[in-house]
C-alpha cells in the first residue's frame, strides 16, 4: 500500500472510528460517540464546535451508472455500492482491521476510495462536524471546500469535499455520507491535488453507486 493511501486511511477511518468522538446533534446538543454504538451528552463547557454554514440541497437526482453492474455489499448493515468492474477493483479489510470495510482503486488512475461503515445511526449534520474536526486533526490547514445534500438513488445523502496538506502533500477528497436506523456509511474518494480534476467525474460516478438495500 502506498504512503498516500495510508495517510488517507488515517483521515477517513478516524472520522467515526476513534474510541470517542465529540459531535453535535441536530438540536444543538453536544454528545460523545463511542465505538460500541453508545453515546452520552458531553459537558458543553469542554467542546466548542466550529460554525458551519447551512446547506442547500442539489435539485438534480443522482443515480447509479448503467455500467455499475457489480454490487459490493456491506456486511455491517443494509447498504452497498454498485461499481463498474471494468474500471474499479476492490479488496476487503485486513484481518486486524475494523475499518475501512472495503478499499477501492481505479484501474488506470492515481486515486483511491473506501467504504467505512458503523452500526450507529448518526445525523448527517453531525457527520459533517465529525468529518471537519478529524480532517483538521490530520491536516491543520484542512478546509471544507464544498458541501450540499443530494438525492442519490432516492436517498438523501451528504456530499462533502475537503482539501488540505499532510506531510507536504496537497490532497482533495470527495465523499458521500448516509445514515439510517441500522448504521452509517462514509463512501470516500481521494487523491492528490495534482490528479483530482482529472478524476472528479470518475469519482462522482463511483459515489453515485451508493444504494440502500432492501432487507430480506
ABEGO torsion letter per residue (X at the ends): XBAAAAAAAAAAAAAAABABBBBBBAAGBBBBBBAAGBBBBBBAAABBBBBBBBBBBBABBBBBBAABABBBBBAABBBBBBBBAAABBBBBBBAABAOBABBBBBAABBBBBBBBBBBBBBBAAAAAAAAAAAAAAABAABBBABBBBBBBGGBBBBBBBBBEBBGGBBBBBBBBBBBBAAEBBBBBBBBBAAAAAAAAAAAAAAAAABBBBBBX
